[in-house]
Amino acid sequence: MWSKNVSFESGVLHLSGIPAAKLAQEFGTPAFFLDEDAFKSRAIAWNNGLRDQFGDHAGTIFYAAKSFISTSVAQWIEEIGIGIDVCTGGELAVALAGGINPARIEVHGNNKSVAEIDRAVAVGVKTIVMDSLFEIERVAAAAKKHGKRQAVMLRLTPGIEAHTHEKISTAHEDVKFGFSIASGAAWSAVQKVREHPELELRGVHCHIGSQIFGSDAHEIATDRLMEFMARYRDEYKVELPELDLGGGFGIAYVTGDVTVEPSDVLPAIGKAVDDACKKYSLQIPLISLEPGRNIVGPTMFTLYEVGTVKDVEIDSGVIRKYVSVDGGMSDNARPALYGAEYTAVIAQRLSSAPLTLSRLVGKHCETGDIIINEIQLPADIAPGDLIATPATGAYGRSMASNYNHVPRPPVVAVKDGKARVIVRRENEEDLLALDVKE
């Protein structure tokens, strides 16, 4: 759950040798602390793993910007030499501002605007992943306008329900994403793309969901997508050169979870690709993957300060301790949205007090503003204590809001015993900046 450079000494959390109390004193709370070395190590591990597994047939590791992106993170991605997938004009803008080569940018999204498509084509992104028939026409028009032949892929839904939360499962039929193979929509999309000489169909793509453990779902998706690629070969006498199997590889949030590592899944995916190629008499295509959460998720934690503690009798003689911190659903929306589970520790001291039934809650005026619904915390927890929740790198800051007009927390990168802000804390001026005075 904790990143590689987090340690505990006499109960005190340290990141790269810096104790939690010092981090809180310098940067305030709540705040996100990002282990820069761990982030880069995980990105490199996926990149190396893909190349080791597929050799000359290794495509691109695309870091999923939606998990968390900033210009500093974009700079790291460019330095490492992997790609990035973006799904809005804003994410594209940050990627470009961070210096990422457009030739390593993949553009996603189920409702890309005309302006977003136009900019993507104009700057020369590697690939645009098509998600609707309307979009095919829009990308073709933009390519014609800019005098380019734009590389595209088709996002397909292979009809797999990965074992994950309904709201983050994306490859069965009844979802907003992609073209269904079973219904024939995918083949109609192929025909539509081929009507436009401005478009180069490079291959097919799928994303079967998020927080997936094991490789079974990816193996099934591989077979179904390659069967579709064989149909394309039979019809048009040429093979599609690329296959993007998406991401969704899970991470550990609570005790008992185990973060998926590249070596856990790449051999099985490699075998599935080999088996499908033999089964359908296809050449091995370039294989790409899109780990986002799996790279950044385990490399960040959130640090809060306890403001109040309240004992509430929830049953005859049963007490639940409500521990309120200075953040909440504005910096971690996942528990409210998905029922996501986290764990937490007192970060600045060792406690020998007995554990007691507790609920970690935020400061927002919502009953559902709960970070951890049920957790055993030391009975002596008190105002002023620091609480750290691990594995908040993905969809913490990126989903953060200003609900109740709470400024969003900063992101602080820590490496080799030094800490620096890469996304500053918002302030009241930021909250008022968009108001138009009469």
C-alpha positions in Angstrom: 0.0 0.0 0.0 2.8 2.4 0.8 5.3 3.6 -1.7 8.9 2.2 -1.8 10.4 5.2 0.1 7.9 5.3 2.9 9.2 4.0 6.2 8.0 3.9 9.8 10.4 4.6 12.7 9.0 4.2 16.2 5.5 4.7 14.7 6.4 7.9 12.8 5.8 7.9 9.1 8.8 9.1 6.9 8.9 9.7 3.2 12.4 9.6 1.8 13.6 10.3 5.3 11.4 13.3 6.0 9.0 12.8 9.0 5.3 13.4 8.6 5.3 16.2 11.2 7.9 18.1 9.2 6.0 17.6 5.9 2.8 18.9 7.6 4.6 21.9 9.1 6.2 23.0 5.8 3.3 22.2 3.4 0.2 22.2 5.6 -2.7 19.7 5.5 -4.5 18.2 3.8 -1.8 17.6 1.2 -0.8 14.9 -1.3 2.8 13.6 -1.1 4.1 11.9 -4.2 7.1 9.6 -4.0 8.8 10.7 -7.3 11.3 7.9 -7.3 8.6 5.3 -6.9 6.5 6.9 -9.7 9.4 6.7 -12.1 10.4 3.2 -11.1 6.9 1.9 -11.7 6.6 3.6 -15.1 10.0 2.2 -16.1 9.1 -1.3 -14.9 6.0 -1.3 -17.2 8.0 0.0 -20.1 10.8 -2.5 -19.6 8.3 -5.3 -19.0 6.5 -4.7 -22.2 9.7 -4.7 -24.2 11.0 -7.8 -22.5 7.8 -9.6 -23.1 7.1 -8.6 -26.7 10.5 -7.5 -28.1 10.1 -6.1 -31.6 6.4 -6.3 -31.2 6.3 -4.0 -28.1 4.2 -1.0 -28.8 3.8 1.8 -26.3 3.1 2.1 -22.6 0.6 5.0 -22.4 0.3 6.5 -19.0 -3.4 7.3 -18.3 -3.5 11.1 -17.6 -6.9 10.8 -16.0 -5.4 9.1 -13.0 -3.3 12.2 -12.2 -1.5 14.7 -14.4 0.5 17.8 -13.9 3.2 19.5 -16.0 5.9 18.0 -13.7 4.5 14.5 -14.2 4.3 15.1 -17.9 8.0 16.0 -17.9 8.8 12.8 -16.1 6.9 10.8 -18.7 8.8 12.5 -21.5 12.1 11.8 -19.7 11.2 8.2 -19.3 10.2 7.9 -22.9 6.8 6.4 -22.5 3.5 7.7 -24.0 0.4 9.3 -22.5 -3.2 8.9 -23.2 -5.4 12.0 -22.7 -9.2 12.2 -22.9 -9.9 16.0 -22.8 -8.5 19.1 -24.3 -7.3 20.1 -20.8 -5.3 16.9 -20.3 -3.8 17.4 -23.8 -2.9 21.0 -22.9 -1.1 19.8 -19.7 0.7 17.1 -21.6 1.9 19.5 -24.2 2.9 22.1 -21.6 5.0 19.4 -19.9 6.9 18.8 -23.1 5.6 15.5 -24.1 6.2 14.7 -27.8 2.8 14.7 -29.6 4.0 11.6 -31.4 3.6 9.8 -28.1 0.2 11.1 -27.3 -3.0 9.0 -27.7 -6.4 10.7 -27.5 -9.4 9.0 -25.9 -12.9 10.1 -24.9 -16.4 9.2 -25.8 -17.4 12.8 -26.7 -14.4 14.7 -28.1 -15.4 18.2 -29.2 -14.7 19.5 -32.6 -12.2 21.9 -31.1 -10.4 19.1 -29.2 -10.2 17.0 -32.3 -8.9 19.9 -34.3 -6.1 20.7 -31.9 -5.1 17.0 -31.6 -4.8 16.7 -35.3 -3.1 20.0 -35.7 -0.3 19.3 -33.1 0.3 15.8 -34.6 -0.8 13.3 -31.9 0.1 9.7 -32.5 -3.3 8.2 -32.5 -7.0 9.2 -31.9 -9.1 6.4 -30.5 -12.5 6.5 -32.2 -15.6 6.1 -30.0 -18.6 7.0 -32.3 -19.5 7.3 -36.0 -19.9 11.0 -35.6 -16.4 11.2 -34.4 -15.1 9.4 -37.4 -16.5 12.2 -39.6 -15.1 14.9 -37.3 -11.6 13.5 -37.3 -11.6 13.0 -41.1 -12.7 16.6 -41.5 -9.9 17.9 -39.2 -7.3 15.8 -41.0 -8.5 17.1 -44.4 -8.4 20.7 -43.1 -4.8 20.3 -41.9 -3.6 18.3 -44.9 -2.8 15.2 -42.8 -3.5 11.5 -42.7 -4.5 10.9 -39.2 -3.7 7.5 -37.5 -6.8 6.2 -35.6 -7.9 3.1 -33.7 -11.3 1.8 -32.9 -12.3 1.3 -29.3 -14.2 -2.0 -29.2 -16.4 -3.4 -26.4 -15.7 -7.2 -26.3 -18.6 -8.0 -24.0 -16.5 -8.7 -20.9 -17.7 -7.8 -17.4 -14.5 -7.6 -15.3 -14.9 -8.3 -11.6 -15.0 -4.6 -10.5 -17.4 -1.9 -9.5 -20.2 -1.4 -12.0 -19.3 2.3 -12.5 -15.7 1.5 -13.5 -16.4 -1.6 -15.6 -16.3 -0.4 -19.3 -16.2 -3.4 -21.7 -19.6 -5.0 -21.4 -22.3 -4.0 -23.8 -24.4 -1.5 -21.9 -21.9 1.3 -21.5 -21.2 4.6 -23.2 -17.8 3.6 -24.5 -16.8 2.1 -27.8 -18.3 0.0 -30.6 -19.9 -3.4 -29.7 -18.4 -6.3 -31.5 -21.5 -8.5 -30.9 -24.0 -6.0 -32.3 -22.1 -5.3 -35.5 -21.4 -1.7 -34.5 -17.7 -2.3 -34.6 -17.8 -3.6 -38.2 -19.9 -0.6 -39.3 -17.2 1.7 -37.8 -14.5 -0.1 -39.8 -16.4 0.5 -43.0 -17.0 4.1 -42.1 -13.3 4.7 -41.4 -12.3 3.2 -44.7 -14.5 5.7 -46.6 -12.1 8.4 -45.6 -8.6 8.5 -47.2 -7.6 11.0 -44.6 -7.8 8.3 -41.9 -5.3 5.4 -41.4 -6.8 2.6 -39.3 -3.9 1.3 -37.2 -5.8 -1.2 -35.1 -8.2 -1.9 -32.3 -8.4 -1.0 -28.7 -10.3 -1.9 -25.6 -10.4 -1.0 -21.9 -12.2 -3.6 -19.9 -12.5 -1.8 -16.6 -10.4 -0.6 -13.6 -9.0 -2.2 -10.4 -8.6 -5.6 -12.1 -6.5 -8.3 -10.5 -5.2 -11.2 -12.5 -5.0 -11.5 -16.3 -8.1 -13.6 -17.2 -10.2 -10.7 -18.5 -7.3 -9.3 -20.6 -6.7 -12.8 -22.0 -10.4 -13.2 -23.1 -10.3 -9.6 -24.5 -7.2 -10.5 -26.5 -8.9 -13.4 -28.2 -12.0 -11.5 -29.1 -10.2 -8.5 -30.5 -7.8 -10.6 -32.5 -10.7 -12.6 -33.9 -12.1 -9.2 -35.1 -8.6 -8.4 -36.5 -8.7 -11.7 -38.4 -12.1 -10.8 -39.9 -10.6 -7.5 -41.1 -7.7 -9.4 -42.7 -10.1 -11.8 -44.4 -12.2 -8.9 -45.8 -9.5 -6.4 -46.8 -6.4 -8.7 -47.4 -4.2 -6.7 -45.0 -3.6 -7.0 -41.3 -4.0 -4.3 -38.8 -0.6 -3.6 -37.2 -1.6 -2.6 -33.6 -3.5 -3.9 -30.7 -4.0 -1.8 -27.5 -5.3 -3.8 -24.6 -5.9 -0.8 -22.3 -5.1 -0.9 -18.6 -7.1 -1.3 -15.4 -4.4 -3.3 -13.4 -5.3 -3.1 -9.7 -3.4 -1.8 -6.8 -3.5 -2.4 -3.0 -5.7 -0.1 -1.0 -6.2 -2.2 2.2 -4.6 -5.1 3.9 -5.0 -8.2 1.9 -4.8 -6.5 -1.5 -1.7 -7.0 -3.6 -0.7 -4.5 -6.2 -0.4 -6.0 -9.7 3.2 -5.9 -11.0 4.1 -6.1 -14.7 5.6 -9.6 -14.2 2.3 -10.8 -12.7 0.3 -10.3 -15.9 2.6 -9.7 -18.9 3.6 -13.4 -19.4 -0.1 -14.4 -19.5 -1.0 -11.6 -21.9 2.0 -12.5 -24.0 0.8 -16.1 -24.2 -2.7 -15.0 -25.0 -1.4 -12.9 -27.9 0.7 -15.8 -29.2 -2.2 -18.3 -28.9 -4.6 -15.9 -30.7 -2.2 -15.2 -33.5 -1.7 -18.9 -34.1 -5.5 -19.6 -33.8 -6.4 -16.9 -36.3 -3.2 -17.1 -38.5 -2.2 -13.5 -37.8 1.2 -11.9 -37.5 1.9 -10.6 -34.0 0.9 -6.9 -33.9 2.4 -4.1 -31.9 1.0 -4.5 -28.3 0.3 -1.4 -26.2 -1.0 -1.0 -22.7 -2.3 1.9 -20.6 -1.5 1.6 -16.9 -2.3 4.8 -15.0 -3.6 4.0 -11.6 -1.1 1.2 -11.3 1.8 3.6 -11.9 0.7 6.6 -9.8 -1.7 5.1 -7.3 0.7 3.4 -4.9 3.2 6.3 -5.0 1.2 8.9 -3.2 -0.4 9.4 0.2 -2.7 12.0 1.7 -1.8 13.7 5.0 -4.6 15.1 7.1 -4.9 16.7 10.6 -7.5 15.6 13.0 -9.8 18.4 14.0 -12.4 16.8 16.3 -13.1 13.4 17.8 -16.6 12.3 18.9 -17.8 9.2 20.5 -21.2 8.1 19.2 -23.3 5.3 20.7 -24.5 3.3 17.7 -26.0 0.4 19.6 -26.6 -0.5 23.2 -23.1 -0.1 24.8 -21.4 0.0 21.3 -19.4 3.2 20.7 -18.1 4.4 17.3 -15.4 7.0 17.4 -16.0 9.7 14.7 -12.6 11.1 13.7 -13.0 14.3 11.6 -10.1 15.5 9.5 -9.5 18.7 7.5 -10.2 17.2 4.1 -12.7 14.6 2.9 -14.8 14.0 -0.2 -13.3 17.1 -1.9 -9.9 15.5 -2.0 -11.0 11.8 -2.2 -14.4 11.3 -3.9 -13.9 7.6 -4.5 -15.5 6.3 -1.2 -18.6 8.3 -1.9 -18.7 7.5 -5.7 -17.7 3.8 -5.6 -17.7 2.7 -2.0 -13.9 2.5 -2.4 -12.0 1.3 0.7 -8.9 2.8 2.2 -6.8 2.4 5.4 -5.1 5.0 7.6 -2.6 5.4 10.3 -1.6 8.0 12.9 1.5 9.4 11.1 3.4 11.5 13.7 3.6 9.3 16.8 3.5 5.8 18.1 0.4 4.8 20.1 0.1 1.9 22.5 -3.6 2.6 23.2 -6.1 -0.2 22.4 -7.8 -0.1 19.0 -11.4 1.1 18.9 -14.1 1.0 16.3 -13.8 4.3 14.3 -15.0 6.1 11.3 -12.8 8.6 9.4 -14.8 11.4 8.1 -14.3 14.8 6.4 -15.3 18.3 7.1 -18.0 18.7 4.5 -21.7 19.3 5.2 -22.6 15.8 4.0 -23.5 12.7 5.9 -21.8 10.7 3.2 -18.5 12.6 3.6 -16.8 9.4 4.8 -13.2 8.6 3.9 -13.1 5.2 5.7 -16.4 3.8 6.9 -15.0 1.4 9.4 -11.5 1.2 10.8 -9.8 0.3 14.0 -7.8 3.3 15.3 -6.0 3.9 18.6 -8.4 5.0 21.3 -6.2 7.9 22.2 -6.5 9.6 18.8 -7.0 13.3 19.4 -7.2 16.7 17.7 -3.9 17.7 16.3 -2.9 14.1 15.3 -1.8 13.6 11.7 -3.6 10.9 9.7 -2.1 9.4 6.5 -4.0 7.4 4.0 -1.9 5.5 1.4 -2.5 4.8 -2.3 -4.3 8.1 -3.1 -2.2 8.9 -6.2 -4.9 7.9 -8.7 -8.2 9.8 -8.8 -7.5 11.8 -5.6 -6.3 15.1 -6.8 -7.6 14.5 -10.3 -11.2 14.1 -9.0 -10.8 16.8 -6.3 -13.5 19.5 -6.1 -14.2 22.8 -4.4 -17.3 21.5 -2.6 -18.2 23.8 0.2 -15.7 26.2 -1.3 -12.8 24.2 0.2 -9.5 24.9 -1.7 -8.0 21.9 -3.3 -4.8 20.5 -1.6 -1.3 20.8 -3.1 0.7 17.9 -4.5 4.3 17.7 -3.1 6.9 15.6 -4.8 9.5 14.1 -2.6 12.8 12.6 -3.7 16.2 12.0 -2.1 15.2 13.7 1.1 14.0 16.9 -0.6 10.4 18.0 -1.1 8.9 20.5 -3.5 5.5 21.6 -4.5 4.5 20.6 -8.1 0.8 21.6 -7.8 0.3 24.5 -5.3 -2.5 24.7 -2.8 -5.5 26.7 -3.9 -6.5 29.8 -1.9 -9.4 32.1 -1.5 -8.3 34.2 -4.4 -8.5 31.2 -6.6 -12.0 30.5 -5.3 -13.1 34.0 -6.2 -11.2 34.4 -9.4 -14.0 33.1 -11.7 -16.8 35.2 -10.1 -18.0 38.0 -12.3 -18.9 41.1 -10.2 -21.9 43.1 -11.3 
